[in-house]
């Protein structure tokens, strides 16, 4: 018995994806951006976002390193502003 290709793929192929860009970072002129360039959430005082959701574009590679870099940059900004 031959299994149709689409059925075989649905049964045996899985996807892994890393959601990003759901809380887009950008300038005040970017209507789709809800996070400022210094990672502050617009409209809510005292909250910053520092994960993959602030990336304005989905990267074409694994998101681990860019997210680590985002977290380091935001942490440096928070530390600098606290001094």
N, C-alpha and C positions, 0 to 999 in steps of 0.2 A: 504494500500500500504506500503510495506516494503522498507526502504531506505538502500541501501548497506552501510556497515560499513565505507568504505573509503570515500564515499560521505558525510556521517554524520560527520566524523572527520574533513574533509576539511571545512565544513560549520560552525562547532561549536567550534573547538579547535584552539586556537591561541598560538603563542609562544612569549615569551619575552626573549631576550638574550642581553648580554652586550658584545659588541665586545672588545677584548683585544688582545694584542700581535702583533699588526700591525706595531709597531715601536720598535721591540725587543731590550731590554737592555742586554748587555753582554760584555765580554772581547774582546780585540783586536783579539784574536784567533777564536772567534765565527763569522764565515762568514755571518751568518744571522742577527747579531746584528748591528743595525744602531745607537744605543745610547750607550754612555759610562756608566760605573758604577756610575759616578757622574751626570748622566742625560743630558750630552751634546750630541747634535746631531753631528755625525761624518761628517766632511766636511763642516760645516757651523759654523763660529765663532759667539758666543754670543747668541745661541739659546739652550734652554734646553726643554726637554719634561717631563712633570710631570702629566701624566694621565694614564689610564688603558692600553694605547697602549704599554707602555714599559714593561709590565709584560711578561716574557719569556714563561710562561705557563698560560693557562686559569684556573682560580681557580674553585673549585667545589662548591662554594657558592656565595652569593651576592658579587658584586665587590665594594660596597660602602666603607666599612671600609678599605680594602687594598688601595684603591685610596686615601682616606684621609691620610693614613699613608705615602704613596708615596709623596703627596703634602707637608706634614709637613717635611719630611726628605729633600726634595729638597730645600724647603724654608730655612731650617736651614743651608744647605750647601751654598746657595747663600749669606745668611746673614753673615756666618762665613768668606767667601772669600772676602766680601766687607769691612770687618774690617781691 
